[in-house]
């Protein structure tokens, strides 16, 4: 949250919107759910451990999992460790992570496979069994 001219609190979203007078509990990296007709905040999700997140950039792009750990690196990029539904753990920069649900319940519809990346051998065996 930032303060504009006259001390008016506001937040900026990833798509360029500016929302004035937000809930004071909303912090950086939190996700807000908007009502598109009115432009008001309906709900928000904290960037906390245990919440469901989607990776939106980097090598792990498109993967979905639960936030397990956050690492702070002063002078560098902060790292988030995520565990997907198959039990695979991976790490990525905090700027690549977008929180999409509270606990294990997503607030959006997930892509096929629920965001779990298969290995090359798993993909190959899946294709052979389907054919």
C-alpha positions in Angstrom: 0.0 0.0 0.0 1.2 3.5 -0.8 0.0 7.0 0.0 -0.8 9.5 -2.7 -1.4 13.2 -2.8 -3.2 14.3 0.4 -2.3 11.0 2.2 -4.9 9.0 0.2 -4.0 5.2 0.5 -3.9 3.2 -2.7 -2.6 0.0 -4.2 -1.6 -0.7 -7.8 -2.5 -4.0 -9.4 -0.4 -6.1 -11.9 -2.7 -5.0 -14.7 -2.3 -1.3 -14.1 -5.4 -0.5 -12.1 -5.2 1.8 -9.1 -7.5 1.1 -6.2 -8.1 3.8 -3.7 -8.9 3.3 0.0 -8.1 -0.5 0.2 -8.3 -2.6 3.3 -5.3 -1.8 5.5 -4.5 -5.5 5.9 -3.6 -5.8 2.1 0.2 -5.8 1.7 2.6 -6.2 -1.2 2.3 -9.6 -3.0 -1.3 -10.2 -1.7 -3.9 -11.0 -4.3 -7.2 -9.1 -4.5 -10.4 -10.3 -6.1 -12.2 -7.5 -7.9 -15.8 -7.0 -8.9 -15.3 -5.9 -12.5 -18.6 -4.0 -12.8 -18.0 -1.7 -9.7 -14.2 -1.9 -9.5 -14.5 -2.6 -5.8 -12.4 -5.2 -3.9 -14.6 -8.3 -3.0 -11.9 -10.4 -1.3 -8.2 -10.7 -0.8 -5.7 -13.5 -0.2 -2.6 -13.1 1.9 0.8 -14.2 0.5 1.3 -16.7 3.4 2.6 -20.2 3.9 0.1 -22.9 3.1 -1.8 -20.9 0.4 -2.2 -22.1 -3.1 -0.1 -20.3 -5.7 0.6 -20.4 -9.5 4.0 -19.6 -11.0 3.6 -17.0 -13.8 7.2 -16.8 -15.0 10.5 -18.5 -15.3 11.3 -22.2 -15.9 8.4 -23.4 -13.7 5.8 -21.3 -15.5 2.3 -22.7 -15.2 2.9 -24.9 -12.2 0.6 -24.8 -9.2 1.3 -25.7 -5.6 1.2 -24.8 -2.0 3.7 -22.2 -0.6 6.0 -24.1 1.8 8.8 -21.6 2.6 9.9 -18.1 1.8 13.6 -17.1 1.8 14.8 -13.5 2.1 18.0 -12.6 0.3 19.2 -9.1 1.0 20.5 -7.5 -2.1 19.2 -10.3 -4.3 15.9 -11.9 -5.3 13.7 -13.4 -2.6 12.9 -17.1 -3.2 9.7 -19.0 -2.6 9.6 -22.8 -2.2 6.4 -24.5 -3.5 5.1 -28.1 -3.3 2.7 -29.3 -6.0 -0.1 -31.9 -5.7 2.2 -34.7 -6.7 4.7 -33.9 -3.9 7.3 -32.3 -6.1 9.1 -29.3 -4.6 10.6 -26.5 -6.6 11.8 -22.9 -6.0 11.4 -19.7 -7.9 11.7 -16.0 -7.5 8.9 -14.3 -5.5 8.1 -12.0 -8.4 7.1 -15.1 -10.4 4.5 -16.3 -7.9 0.8 -15.3 -7.8 -1.4 -16.5 -5.0 -4.7 -18.1 -6.3 -6.3 -19.7 -3.3 -6.7 -19.9 0.4 -5.3 -23.2 1.7 -5.7 -25.9 -0.9 -8.9 -24.4 -2.4 -8.4 -22.4 -5.6 -10.5 -19.3 -6.3 -10.0 -19.8 -10.0 -10.4 -22.8 -12.4 -7.1 -24.6 -12.9 -5.6 -25.9 -16.2 -5.6 -29.6 -17.1 -3.4 -31.6 -14.8 -4.0 -29.1 -12.0 -0.7 -27.4 -12.7 1.4 -30.6 -12.1 4.3 -30.9 -14.5 5.1 -34.4 -15.7 8.6 -35.7 -16.5 9.4 -36.6 -20.1 9.0 -40.3 -19.3 5.7 -39.8 -17.6 4.4 -37.8 -20.6 5.6 -40.5 -23.0 4.0 -43.4 -21.1 0.8 -41.4 -20.8 0.7 -41.0 -24.6 1.4 -44.6 -25.3 -1.4 -45.8 -22.9 -3.8 -43.4 -24.5 -3.0 -44.6 -28.1 
